[in-house]
Amino acid sequence: MTYENAAYDASAAQRVTSAKIVIAGGFGVGKTTLVGSVSEITPLTTEAIMTSASVGVDDNKDVPGKTTTTVAMDFGRITIDRDLILYLFGTPGQTRFWFMWDELVRGAIGAVVLVDTRRLADCFAAIDFFEHRRLPYLIAVNCFDGQNFHELQDVREALAIPDDIPVISTDARSRESTKQTLITLVEYVLSMRKPRAGAPV
């Protein structure tokens, strides 16, 4: 099953394309916040209260105020235009839940890797995962609470991201900022699918 299938909207007498996008990144980077800020429906979340059982398993020293954690996925939906609907699937950040990633990315057109520059190493696994599966992705530096204000080129170099992959800043709490992040990803995916000049069609 693919989320790129076009569905017919009888009321608008036009074809509506739906696409699946994955939101990934390290533990506590803002994935649930991002999905919730932009979703036009009440987002489905699988947040669970962090208990003493997670001590020594989930490293929250850099996000001490975090009291919940995603144990399966987050889900939301946003209509970008009259003929484009995006379905958002947020991944769990902890390594013990990575076994679910293969199912979550099935049928996706691309991914947003959300980055906290205080914990750059936390996003390496997501980048490697998408590169290995040849799934288009972009890097979105989550700027919040006066944090993460770094030059994007410095972030690109630190993560060894090729020049053709977008590296942008975003605010996971802002609907407009998050929406622009998703639009940038869709535009990037479409640009990759355009036939090159002189290439056989």
N, C-alpha and C positions, 0 to 999 in steps of 0.2 A: 504493500500500500504506500502511495506517495502523497504528500501534502501539496504537491504542485498541480494536482488535478483541477481543472477548471469546472466550476459549477454554474449552472444557468440561473440567473436571477430574473424570474418572470416579471416581477413588479417594475424593475428598471429596464427590462428588455435588453439586457447586456450580459456578457460573460464576465463572471467574477473569478479571479484567480486567487487561490489560497496557497500560502506557503508557510512552511515550518522553519522556525529559527531557534537555535539553541543558545542559551545564555549560560556561560561557564566562567570559571575562575576559582580562586582559592576560598578557603573557609572564611566567612565573615566579610567578604569583599563588597557585598551589596547586591547580589543577584536577586534575592527575594524582593528587596526594595525597588529595584529596577522594574521587575515585572509588575509589581503592584502600582507603581507610579504611572504607568502608561496604559495598563489594561482598561478597556472600556466595559469589561464585565468584572464582576467580583472575582478576583483571582483565586484559583485553587492553590492552596499551599499545604505542605505537609510538615509544618513547623512543629517541633517537639521541644518541651522544656529540657534544657541541659541539666543533668543530675550529676551526682558524685561519680557515677559510673563512667562519665566521659573524662574524668580527671586523668591526665597522662595519655589520653587518646586524642582529644581535640585540643589543639594549642590555641587558646584564646587570650594569651598574654598581651597581644597587640590590640585586641578588641575586648577589653575587660567588661564593658557594659552589655555584651551580648549574652542573652540568657536563653535563647532558643536556637535551634539548628534544623535545617532541612534534612529530612531523612529519606525522601524519595524524589520529589520534583516540585517545581512551581509551574503553574499553567495560567496563561492569560491570552487575550486576543485584542488586536487593534486593527481598525480599518484605516489604512494609509490613504487610500483614494477610493472612489466609488467602485473601482474594479480590482482592488487589491486588499486582501485581508491577510494579516500575519498572525500565526499562532506561535506563541512564545513558550518555550519549555526551559525552565531553569534547572540546572543540574545541582545535585548535592556536592558540596566542596570537599568533604572529608574523603580520604583515601579508601576507607572501609566501604564506601558506597559506590566506588568506581565501576563495580561490576554491572551497574545499571546503565552506564553511559552508552554502550552499543545499541541498546533498545531506544534510548532517548534521541540519538542522532539519526536513527533510521528514517529516511525520507526527507531529511532537512536539506535546505538549499545553502545554508551557511550558519556561521556562529559568531557571537560576540564574546570575546575573552575580556572579562572585566578585571582590571588591574588596580591594586593598591601599591603605590610605589614604596611604601614602608616595608612591603613583603613581596618583592618582585619574584622571588624564587617560587612562591606559591602558584604562579600561573604557568610555570614551565611544563608541568604535566599536561595541562589542557592544550597548550600550543603543540606539544609533541603528538598528542592524541589526534588532533585535527589534521596536522601535517601528514601523519602516517596514513590517514584515511582519505587524504586529498580533498578534505572539505574546506571550502573557502571560509576564511575568518578575518576579522579585524581586531585590533587591540583598542580597547576603550579605557583610558585612564580615569578612574573614578575620583573626581575632585570634590571633597566635602570637608567641612569643619576646618578649613584652612590648611588641609593636608593635600599632598600629591601635586603641588604646584611645581612641576619640573618641566624642563624643555622636552617637548615630544621627541625631538631628535635624540636626546640623551636616553630616553626610554627605549627608542628603537634600537639604538646601539647596544644598550645593556641587555636587551632581549635577543639581539642578533636577528631582528626582523628584516626581511628583504624590503627594498624600496617600493616594490609594487603593492605591498600589503598596507592598507590604511592603518595609521596610528593616530587616534583622535582623543580629545578630552571629552568627558561627559559628567553629568551629575545625576546619579541614579535616583535622586529624590525628585527631579524635575521632569514633568511629563514632556515638555517641549524638547529638552535636551536629550532625553531618552528616545523620543520619536525621531529626532534628527540622526541619532546613532543608528537606528534601524534603517532609515532611508539610505544612509551612507552605505550600509552593508548590502542592501538590495541593489543599489547602483553599482557597487563593486562586483557583485555576482553577475549582473547583466553585462557589465563590460568584459568580463572573462568569457562570456558565451558568444560575444560578437565575433564573426569570422574575421580573421586577419586579412589585411589588404593583400590581394594576390593569392590567397589560399583557395583551394578548390572547395566548392560548395555542393 
